[in-house]
Structures are given as C-alpha cells and as structure tokens.
Amino acid sequence: MPDKSPDEETPFLALARTHRVADACNAAREVLAIGPQQIDVFESLLRDATGGLTDSFATTLAQSSLPRSLIDVCLLSCWLGTRTAWEQSGTDALEAVATAHGSAYGRWLSQVRQAELFIADSKHSDAESLVAESIDMLEAQADGVIRDHCLSLFFQLLGNCREARFECRGARDALARASQIENSRRFGSRWCTALHYAGLLRERGQYEDALTILTSEALRTDAAKEERRAELAALHLSAVRAASAAADSKLAFREVMAADEILHRDAATGAMAQCQWLQGELLLCSGLVEQLLDNHDEAEDLLRAAAAAFVSSDGYDPCGHLEAWIVLAEGSFRRAGARELYDEIADVIGNFNGPYTPAVIGRLIALETFRFAGDHPPPTERYRQLLKAAKQIISPELAFRALANLYQYAIGFLDQFDQASLLVRLRKMADKIEPDTFPSLYQRLVTDRYQYAVEARLDRHSRGKR
C-alpha cells in the first residue's frame, strides 16, 4: 500500500470512526489543500456512495479529479452503506476505481468482496486462503489507518470462515484480533465486532468472558458519548443473553431494564425507528428474564410477542424469530406442559420460507428437536435424519441443547445401544464447550432432566433380581 501522510488519512479516519459524512468533510477542509468546490463534490460523492458501488457510480468515481485519498474515503462510504447496497458492488467496479486512481484500498476492498462471494457460495477453503494471504501481505506493510481498517475486515472474514467450518477456537482468535485493532483505532465498527465476538464466546459456554466484553465500561461510555444508542442497547441485550445462560438472574434483570430504558426513550422521539428489530430482541430478552424468575405465563406472552415482532412489517429477522420459539419451547419442556406447542412448532417449520443461511438452518434443526418431546413424536427415520443434521449447527451450545432434546426420544423409543451412542456423542461435546461450563450444562440438560429414566432402569433391574 503506497505511503500516506497522517494528514491524508485524517478524513478516512474521521469517517471510519463516526460514520458521519460531515466529519469526513470537516477533516478534509482542515488538513488538505483543496478548495470549497472540491469539498462540495466530495460531500456529494460521499452521500451517493451509501447506495453502493453500482457500475454508474464506479464510473463517476473513476473519472473524478479528487485526490486519491478522498476517493478512498468515498470507497469507505460504500462499505459503510447498507449491506444490501454493498452486496451489489462488483469486484470489477472496485478494480476499475482502484486502477483509475492507483488506489490500493480499492484493490483490498475488491479482495474483501471476493472473499464474501466465496463465503456466500460456501467455498470456505477458497475464502480462507484468500483472506490469510491478504492478512500476511498487510501485516508486512507499514502501520497506517487504512492498513488497519483492511486488516480488521480480513480478520472478521477469517472469523466467519472458521466459524462456518466449526473451528470455534480459531474463529474466536480471529475476532479477538479484529476487535483489538478496531478498539485501538476507535473505529465505529468496534461495537458490531464486539457483539459478534461476545456472541461466539457465549455459544461456546464462555459466559464470563462474553460478559467482560459486553459490560466493558469503555465500549459503553464511548457508545453513549457518540450517541450510538442502537449499539448501546445491543450491548445490554447481548449481556442479558449471556447472563441468562449463566443463570445470573440479577444481572440479566439489570441489563434488560437498561436496554428497555434506552429503547423506550428513543422510541418516544422517533430516534430509533431504524432499529425496529431491537424491539423484538428486547421482548425476547424480557422473556428470558421472566423464565429465570419462574414467571412462566409472562415469559410465554413476551416470547410470542417477540416471535411476531421479528416478522413484522418493519423488518424480518429469521434467526430472531426462530430463537424466540426455541426459548419458548425450552420453557415448556422444563415444565413438561403445553404439549400443544409441539404442533405449533411443526407449523413454524413447515411455513418457513427462508433465507436458509447456516445460522438459520442450525436454529431450524434445533427447533424441530423439541417435537420429539411430545406425546406423538415424528417417526424414527426423522430422528435419525436430525441426528445427522445436527452436525450442521454451528453453535456448540445450541448443538448440545438439540442433542439433549433428542435423547428423550432415544430413552422412550429406542434400544440401549442407540441411547448409549447418543450419550457418548453428548459427552464428546465437552471438546467444543468451555471446560468450566460443560459440567453444569450436562448436569442441567442431561443428568437432571433424565434422572427419571435412570431411576426407572435401576428399579427394573432391582425387580429382576428379586
């Protein structure tokens, strides 16, 4: 990457930190020797860039007389636009802009886009090779803002690749590096990366480590100062998830109250209209807290409202929708009641229309396993299909919960060989879940839940000896 002076990278850093066009323009005025007419052109291009790097916009950028440093800021604005707009950006368009202006950043973004396309096509080995090579090349270059921005993007992609290949520890390490880079530069993407990283830790059973990130005073204070209320609310809600998984009802309650205050205050002013999906997450987390407090009727009402909120006219979050049903089913399972819920689960699965991303597929599989806890479970053939399909669940904790559900069917309908085989598989999950967490998870979801089966077997054995 060609050397840049610190002043040249100042407008890029301003936009990377605040995601505000005005800040990038003010930085350009202060440090670059350009006139007001060029500033106006720059501002117009920055605003147009949020619509993605279409062929026509790429042509406009390629023909622009702006200095390369400002063209790079425009490309960053394309990246920071909506994901749908960015996903319409082609690698050819990025290469055209990069070639016209000698922009190394444009070429790196082209590599980022190519890696994303590989991942979308499930070519994770190709993506990881491209990403690893890019990281090696960038780390050999001189320190700089744009270099660090590119490194953080590639480490995030490396985490995505490894997560899709069930290499949870490798994914964790990659996201930790991305998070470290973003925090050191105070990039505006640091909250999103922290949420992803903490979510991965939670799914491995590393609840305390996840909470350390999510309750970070630095992250929360910065979010409040920079008026990143959506990110601040998301930190609180993700903390509810981790605290609930750790059965810390007091912390979960405090966090959900803090999120509720942020969302309801901003809803009154209309400031959070673009974050409607957070309302669904708030309902889901509130349901989790009510479950912890054994307020099951209130929990069910909240979770049903959450499931509906995730498919409202304001947006669609399939993972959130399915997650609400999973939490609802788990509460019903623990109480051994509301058997009609299993028919509703069949309807949810049967009416699901996608998209079928790896995360969604894992939740669909996990949700279906609850049907095997009902009085009229699906046939054994479907049990065996789900047993194989459970290997597609990326989250180790979710996979364990799904297998634990299937164990009830094995106890009730299959022979001891099948029961023992599944029990061995459950125990082998210890390799993928945090060592400090696995024993309590196993105790709660297997030992305590199925103690009745062990006692019945001992009773039969005792009667047979008499």
C-alpha positions as CSV (number, residue, x, y, z in Angstrom):
1,M,0.0,0.0,0.0
2,P,1.6,3.3,-1.0
3,D,2.8,5.5,1.8
4,K,0.3,8.2,3.0
5,S,1.0,11.1,5.3
6,P,-1.0,11.2,8.5
7,D,-2.9,14.2,7.2
8,E,-4.0,12.4,4.1
9,E,-5.6,9.6,6.2
10,T,-7.4,12.1,8.6
11,P,-10.6,12.3,6.6
12,F,-10.7,8.5,6.2
13,L,-10.2,8.0,10.0
14,A,-12.9,10.6,10.7
15,L,-15.5,8.7,8.6
16,A,-14.3,5.3,9.9
17,R,-14.8,6.4,13.5
18,T,-18.1,8.3,13.4
19,H,-19.7,7.2,10.1
20,R,-20.8,10.8,9.6
21,V,-20.2,12.5,6.2
22,A,-19.9,15.9,7.8
23,D,-17.0,14.8,10.0
24,A,-15.1,13.5,7.0
25,C,-15.7,16.8,5.1
26,N,-14.6,18.9,8.1
27,A,-11.4,16.8,8.4
28,A,-10.7,17.3,4.7
29,R,-11.2,21.1,5.0
30,E,-8.8,21.3,7.9
31,V,-5.9,19.2,6.7
32,L,-6.0,19.1,2.9
33,A,-5.2,21.9,0.5
34,I,-8.4,21.7,-1.6
35,G,-10.9,24.4,-2.4
36,P,-14.6,24.7,-1.5
37,Q,-15.7,23.4,-4.9
38,Q,-13.9,20.1,-4.5
39,I,-15.2,19.8,-0.9
40,D,-18.8,20.1,-2.3
41,V,-18.0,17.5,-4.9
42,F,-16.5,15.3,-2.2
43,E,-19.6,15.6,0.0
44,S,-21.9,14.8,-2.8
45,L,-20.0,11.7,-3.7
46,L,-19.9,10.6,-0.1
47,R,-23.6,10.7,0.2
48,D,-24.2,9.0,-3.1
49,A,-21.7,6.3,-2.1
50,T,-24.1,4.9,0.6
51,G,-26.2,3.5,-2.3
52,G,-23.4,1.0,-3.2
53,L,-20.7,0.9,-5.8
54,T,-23.0,0.5,-8.9
55,D,-21.4,0.5,-12.3
56,S,-22.6,4.1,-13.0
57,F,-21.2,5.3,-9.6
58,A,-17.9,3.5,-10.2
59,T,-17.6,5.3,-13.5
60,T,-18.3,8.6,-11.7
61,L,-15.6,7.9,-9.1
62,A,-13.1,6.7,-11.7
63,Q,-13.5,9.9,-13.7
64,S,-13.4,12.2,-10.7
65,S,-10.5,14.6,-10.3
66,L,-10.5,14.3,-6.5
67,P,-7.2,13.2,-4.9
68,R,-6.8,9.5,-4.3
69,S,-7.0,9.9,-0.5
70,L,-10.6,11.3,-0.9
71,I,-11.5,8.6,-3.4
72,D,-10.6,6.1,-0.7
73,V,-12.9,7.8,1.7
74,C,-15.7,7.5,-0.9
75,L,-15.0,3.8,-1.2
76,L,-15.2,3.5,2.6
77,S,-18.6,5.2,2.4
78,C,-19.7,2.5,0.0
79,W,-18.6,-0.1,2.6
80,L,-20.4,1.7,5.4
81,G,-23.7,1.9,3.4
82,T,-26.4,-0.6,3.8
83,R,-25.3,-4.3,3.5
84,T,-27.8,-4.8,0.6
85,A,-26.2,-1.9,-1.3
86,W,-22.7,-3.1,-0.6
87,E,-23.6,-6.7,-1.7
88,Q,-24.5,-5.2,-5.1
89,S,-20.9,-3.9,-5.5
90,G,-18.9,-6.0,-8.0
91,T,-15.2,-6.7,-7.9
92,D,-14.9,-5.3,-11.4
93,A,-16.3,-1.9,-10.3
94,L,-13.9,-1.8,-7.4
95,E,-10.9,-2.7,-9.6
96,A,-11.9,0.0,-12.1
97,V,-11.8,2.7,-9.5
98,A,-8.6,1.3,-8.0
99,T,-6.9,1.3,-11.4
100,A,-8.0,4.8,-12.3
101,H,-6.6,6.3,-9.1
102,G,-3.9,3.9,-8.1
103,S,-5.9,3.1,-5.0
104,A,-4.5,0.2,-3.0
105,Y,-7.5,0.5,-0.7
106,G,-9.8,-0.2,-3.7
107,R,-7.9,-3.3,-4.5
108,W,-8.1,-4.5,-0.9
109,L,-11.9,-3.9,-0.9
110,S,-12.1,-6.0,-4.1
111,Q,-10.4,-8.8,-2.3
112,V,-12.8,-8.4,0.6
113,R,-15.7,-8.6,-1.8
114,Q,-14.3,-11.7,-3.5
115,A,-13.9,-13.4,-0.1
116,E,-17.5,-12.5,0.7
117,L,-18.7,-14.1,-2.5
118,F,-16.7,-17.3,-1.8
119,I,-18.4,-17.5,1.6
120,A,-21.8,-16.9,0.1
121,D,-21.1,-19.8,-2.2
122,S,-19.9,-22.0,0.7
123,K,-16.4,-22.0,-0.7
124,H,-14.9,-21.5,2.7
125,S,-11.5,-23.0,1.9
126,D,-11.1,-20.6,-1.0
127,A,-12.2,-17.7,1.1
128,E,-9.9,-18.6,4.0
129,S,-6.9,-18.9,1.6
130,L,-7.6,-15.5,0.1
131,V,-8.1,-13.9,3.5
132,A,-5.0,-15.5,5.0
133,E,-2.8,-14.4,2.1
134,S,-4.2,-10.8,2.4
135,I,-3.5,-10.7,6.1
136,D,0.1,-11.8,5.6
137,M,0.6,-9.1,3.0
138,L,-1.0,-6.3,5.0
139,E,0.9,-7.2,8.2
140,A,4.2,-6.8,6.3
141,Q,3.3,-3.2,5.4
142,A,3.9,0.0,7.3
143,D,1.4,0.9,10.0
144,G,-1.5,3.1,8.9
145,V,-5.2,3.8,9.3
146,I,-6.2,2.3,6.0
147,R,-4.0,-0.7,6.5
148,D,-5.5,-1.4,9.9
149,H,-9.1,-0.9,8.6
150,C,-8.3,-3.6,5.9
151,L,-6.8,-5.9,8.5
152,S,-9.8,-5.7,10.7
153,L,-12.1,-6.5,7.7
154,F,-10.0,-9.6,6.8
155,F,-9.8,-10.8,10.4
156,Q,-13.6,-10.6,10.6
157,L,-13.9,-12.6,7.4
158,L,-11.4,-15.1,8.8
159,G,-13.6,-15.5,11.8
160,N,-16.6,-16.0,9.6
161,C,-14.8,-18.7,7.6
162,R,-13.6,-20.6,10.6
163,E,-17.0,-20.3,12.3
164,A,-18.7,-21.8,9.2
165,R,-16.1,-24.7,9.4
166,F,-16.9,-25.3,13.1
167,E,-13.4,-24.1,14.1
168,C,-14.7,-22.1,17.0
169,R,-11.4,-21.5,18.7
170,G,-9.9,-20.2,15.5
171,A,-12.9,-18.0,14.9
172,R,-12.6,-16.7,18.4
173,D,-8.9,-15.8,17.9
174,A,-9.6,-14.0,14.6
175,L,-12.4,-11.9,16.0
176,A,-10.3,-11.1,19.1
177,R,-7.7,-9.7,16.7
178,A,-10.2,-7.7,14.7
179,S,-11.7,-6.3,17.9
180,Q,-8.2,-5.3,19.2
181,I,-7.4,-3.4,16.0
182,E,-10.8,-1.6,15.9
183,N,-10.6,-0.6,19.6
184,S,-7.1,0.7,19.2
185,R,-8.2,3.0,16.3
186,R,-11.7,3.6,17.8
187,F,-13.3,2.6,14.5
188,G,-17.1,2.9,14.5
189,S,-17.4,-0.8,13.7
190,R,-15.9,-1.9,17.0
191,W,-19.3,-2.4,18.7
192,C,-20.6,-4.7,16.0
193,T,-17.4,-6.8,16.1
194,A,-17.5,-6.9,19.9
195,L,-21.1,-8.2,19.7
196,H,-20.1,-10.9,17.2
197,Y,-17.1,-11.9,19.3
198,A,-19.1,-12.0,22.6
199,G,-21.8,-14.0,20.9
200,L,-19.3,-16.6,19.8
201,L,-17.9,-16.8,23.3
202,R,-21.4,-17.3,24.7
203,E,-22.1,-20.1,22.2
204,R,-19.0,-21.9,23.5
205,G,-20.2,-21.5,27.1
206,Q,-17.6,-18.7,27.9
207,Y,-20.3,-16.7,29.6
208,E,-18.0,-14.7,31.9
209,D,-15.6,-13.8,29.0
210,A,-18.6,-12.7,26.9
211,L,-19.9,-10.5,29.8
212,T,-16.5,-8.9,30.2
213,I,-16.7,-7.6,26.7
214,L,-20.4,-6.7,26.8
215,T,-20.2,-4.8,30.0
216,S,-16.9,-3.0,29.1
217,E,-17.1,0.5,30.6
218,A,-15.0,1.8,27.6
219,L,-17.3,0.4,25.0
220,R,-20.5,1.6,26.8
221,T,-19.1,5.0,27.6
222,D,-18.0,5.6,24.0
223,A,-21.3,4.5,22.7
224,A,-23.1,6.9,24.9
225,K,-20.8,9.8,24.1
226,E,-21.1,9.2,20.4
227,E,-24.8,8.7,20.6
228,R,-24.6,5.2,19.2
229,R,-27.8,4.2,21.1
230,A,-28.6,1.2,18.9
231,E,-25.2,-0.3,19.7
232,L,-25.5,0.6,23.4
233,A,-28.9,-1.1,23.6
234,A,-27.5,-4.2,21.7
235,L,-24.6,-4.4,24.3
236,H,-27.2,-4.5,27.1
237,L,-29.4,-7.1,25.3
238,S,-26.5,-9.4,24.5
239,A,-25.5,-9.2,28.1
240,V,-28.9,-10.4,29.0
241,R,-28.4,-13.4,26.8
242,A,-25.0,-14.2,28.4
243,A,-26.3,-13.6,32.0
244,S,-29.4,-15.8,31.4
245,A,-27.2,-18.6,30.0
246,A,-25.1,-18.3,33.2
247,A,-28.3,-18.3,35.3
248,D,-27.5,-14.9,36.7
249,S,-31.0,-13.5,37.1
250,K,-30.0,-10.3,38.9
251,L,-27.6,-9.2,36.2
252,A,-30.0,-10.2,33.4
253,F,-32.7,-8.2,35.1
254,R,-30.5,-5.1,35.4
255,E,-29.3,-5.3,31.8
256,V,-32.8,-5.8,30.3
257,M,-34.1,-2.8,32.3
258,A,-31.2,-0.6,30.9
259,A,-32.0,-1.7,27.4
260,D,-35.7,-1.1,27.9
261,E,-35.0,2.5,29.1
262,I,-32.9,3.3,26.0
263,L,-35.3,1.8,23.5
264,H,-38.5,3.3,25.0
265,R,-36.9,6.7,25.5
266,D,-35.8,6.8,21.9
267,A,-39.0,5.3,20.5
268,A,-40.8,8.3,22.0
269,T,-38.6,10.7,20.0
270,G,-38.5,8.5,16.9
271,A,-34.7,8.4,17.1
272,M,-34.6,4.6,16.9
273,A,-37.1,4.0,14.1
274,Q,-34.4,2.4,12.0
275,C,-33.7,-0.2,14.8
276,Q,-37.1,-1.8,15.0
277,W,-35.5,-5.2,15.2
278,L,-34.1,-4.3,18.6
279,Q,-37.7,-4.2,19.9
280,G,-38.0,-7.9,19.1
281,E,-34.8,-8.6,20.8
282,L,-36.0,-6.7,23.9
283,L,-39.1,-8.8,24.0
284,L,-37.1,-12.0,23.7
285,C,-34.6,-11.0,26.4
286,S,-37.5,-9.9,28.7
287,G,-39.0,-13.4,28.2
288,L,-35.7,-14.9,29.2
289,V,-35.6,-12.9,32.4
290,E,-39.2,-13.9,33.3
291,Q,-38.2,-17.6,32.7
292,L,-35.3,-17.2,35.1
293,L,-37.7,-15.7,37.7
294,D,-40.1,-18.6,37.1
295,N,-42.8,-16.3,35.8
296,H,-43.7,-18.7,33.0
297,D,-47.0,-17.2,31.9
298,E,-45.5,-13.7,31.5
299,A,-42.5,-15.3,29.7
300,E,-44.7,-17.1,27.2
301,D,-46.6,-13.9,26.4
302,L,-43.3,-12.0,25.8
303,L,-41.7,-14.7,23.7
304,R,-44.8,-15.0,21.5
305,A,-44.7,-11.2,21.0
306,A,-41.0,-11.4,20.2
307,A,-41.6,-14.1,17.6
308,A,-44.2,-11.9,16.0
309,A,-42.1,-8.7,16.2
310,F,-39.2,-10.4,14.3
311,V,-41.6,-10.9,11.3
312,S,-43.4,-7.6,11.4
313,S,-43.8,-5.3,8.5
314,D,-40.9,-3.2,9.8
315,G,-38.4,-5.9,9.1
316,Y,-37.7,-9.6,9.1
317,D,-35.1,-11.4,11.3
318,P,-35.4,-15.2,10.7
319,C,-32.8,-16.0,13.4
320,G,-34.6,-13.9,16.0
321,H,-38.0,-15.4,15.1
322,L,-36.7,-19.0,15.4
323,E,-34.7,-18.1,18.6
324,A,-37.9,-16.9,20.2
325,W,-39.6,-20.2,19.5
326,I,-36.6,-22.1,20.8
327,V,-36.6,-20.2,24.1
328,L,-40.4,-20.7,24.3
329,A,-40.1,-24.4,23.7
330,E,-37.3,-24.8,26.3
331,G,-39.5,-23.2,28.9
332,S,-42.4,-25.5,28.0
333,F,-40.0,-28.5,28.0
334,R,-38.8,-27.8,31.5
335,R,-42.3,-27.6,32.8
336,A,-43.4,-30.7,30.9
337,G,-46.6,-28.8,29.9
338,A,-48.2,-27.1,27.0
339,R,-47.9,-30.1,24.7
340,E,-49.9,-28.3,22.0
341,L,-46.8,-26.2,21.5
342,Y,-45.2,-29.0,19.6
343,D,-47.9,-28.8,16.9
344,E,-47.2,-25.0,16.6
345,I,-43.5,-25.8,16.2
346,A,-44.4,-28.1,13.3
347,D,-46.4,-25.2,11.7
348,V,-43.5,-22.7,12.2
349,I,-41.1,-25.0,10.5
350,G,-43.5,-26.0,7.7
351,N,-44.3,-22.4,6.9
352,F,-40.7,-21.1,7.0
353,N,-39.7,-19.6,3.6
354,G,-36.0,-18.8,4.2
355,P,-33.5,-17.4,3.8
356,Y,-31.6,-20.6,4.6
357,T,-28.3,-19.3,5.9
358,P,-26.1,-21.6,8.1
359,A,-27.3,-19.8,11.2
360,V,-30.9,-20.2,10.3
361,I,-30.5,-23.9,9.3
362,G,-29.0,-24.6,12.7
363,R,-31.9,-23.0,14.5
364,L,-34.5,-24.8,12.4
365,I,-32.8,-28.1,13.3
366,A,-32.7,-27.2,17.0
367,L,-36.3,-26.1,17.0
368,E,-37.5,-29.3,15.4
369,T,-35.8,-31.5,18.1
370,F,-38.4,-30.2,20.6
371,R,-41.1,-32.1,18.6
372,F,-39.5,-35.3,19.9
373,A,-40.5,-34.4,23.4
374,G,-44.2,-34.5,22.6
375,D,-46.7,-37.4,23.1
376,H,-46.7,-38.1,19.3
377,P,-43.2,-37.5,18.1
378,P,-42.2,-37.9,14.4
379,P,-41.1,-41.3,13.2
380,T,-37.7,-42.8,14.0
381,E,-36.5,-42.1,10.5
382,R,-36.8,-38.4,11.1
383,Y,-35.0,-38.8,14.4
384,R,-32.0,-40.3,12.6
385,Q,-32.1,-37.6,9.9
386,L,-32.0,-34.9,12.6
387,L,-29.2,-36.7,14.4
388,K,-27.1,-36.3,11.3
389,A,-28.3,-32.8,10.5
390,A,-27.3,-31.6,14.0
391,K,-23.7,-31.6,12.7
392,Q,-24.7,-28.5,10.7
393,I,-25.4,-26.5,13.9
394,I,-22.5,-24.0,14.2
395,S,-23.1,-23.0,17.8
396,P,-21.7,-25.8,20.1
397,E,-24.1,-24.9,22.9
398,L,-27.1,-24.9,20.6
399,A,-26.0,-28.3,19.1
400,F,-25.7,-29.7,22.6
401,R,-29.2,-28.5,23.5
402,A,-30.6,-30.1,20.3
403,L,-28.9,-33.4,21.0
404,A,-30.1,-33.3,24.6
405,N,-33.7,-33.0,23.3
406,L,-33.3,-36.0,21.0
407,Y,-32.1,-38.0,24.0
408,Q,-35.6,-38.0,25.4
409,Y,-36.8,-39.8,22.3
410,A,-33.9,-42.3,22.4
411,I,-34.9,-43.1,26.0
412,G,-38.6,-43.6,25.3
413,F,-38.5,-45.3,21.9
414,L,-35.0,-46.8,21.1
415,D,-32.8,-49.6,22.4
416,Q,-29.9,-49.2,24.8
417,F,-27.4,-49.1,22.0
418,D,-29.0,-46.0,20.5
419,Q,-29.2,-44.4,23.9
420,A,-25.6,-45.1,24.7
421,S,-24.4,-43.9,21.3
422,L,-26.2,-40.5,21.7
423,L,-24.9,-40.2,25.3
424,V,-21.3,-40.7,24.1
425,R,-21.9,-38.0,21.4
426,L,-23.2,-35.6,24.1
427,R,-20.2,-36.3,26.3
428,K,-17.8,-35.6,23.4
429,M,-19.2,-32.1,23.1
430,A,-17.0,-31.3,26.0
431,D,-14.2,-30.7,23.5
432,K,-16.2,-27.8,21.9
433,I,-17.7,-26.1,25.0
434,E,-15.8,-24.2,27.7
435,P,-14.5,-26.7,30.3
436,D,-15.8,-24.6,33.2
437,T,-19.3,-24.6,31.7
438,F,-19.8,-28.1,30.3
439,P,-20.3,-29.9,33.6
440,S,-23.2,-27.6,34.6
441,L,-24.7,-27.7,31.1
442,Y,-24.5,-31.5,31.1
443,Q,-26.0,-31.7,34.6
444,R,-28.9,-29.4,33.8
445,L,-29.8,-30.7,30.3
446,V,-29.0,-34.4,30.7
447,T,-28.4,-35.7,34.2
448,D,-31.2,-33.7,36.0
449,R,-33.6,-33.8,33.0
450,Y,-33.4,-37.6,32.5
451,Q,-32.9,-38.7,36.1
452,Y,-36.3,-40.4,35.9
453,A,-35.1,-42.7,33.2
454,V,-32.0,-43.8,35.2
455,E,-34.2,-44.4,38.3
456,A,-36.7,-46.4,36.2
457,R,-33.9,-48.6,34.8
458,L,-32.5,-49.2,38.3
459,D,-36.0,-50.1,39.5
460,R,-36.5,-52.6,36.7
461,H,-33.0,-54.1,37.4
462,S,-33.9,-54.3,41.1
463,R,-37.2,-56.1,40.4
464,G,-35.5,-58.5,38.1
465,K,-33.1,-59.7,40.8
466,R,-35.9,-60.4,43.3
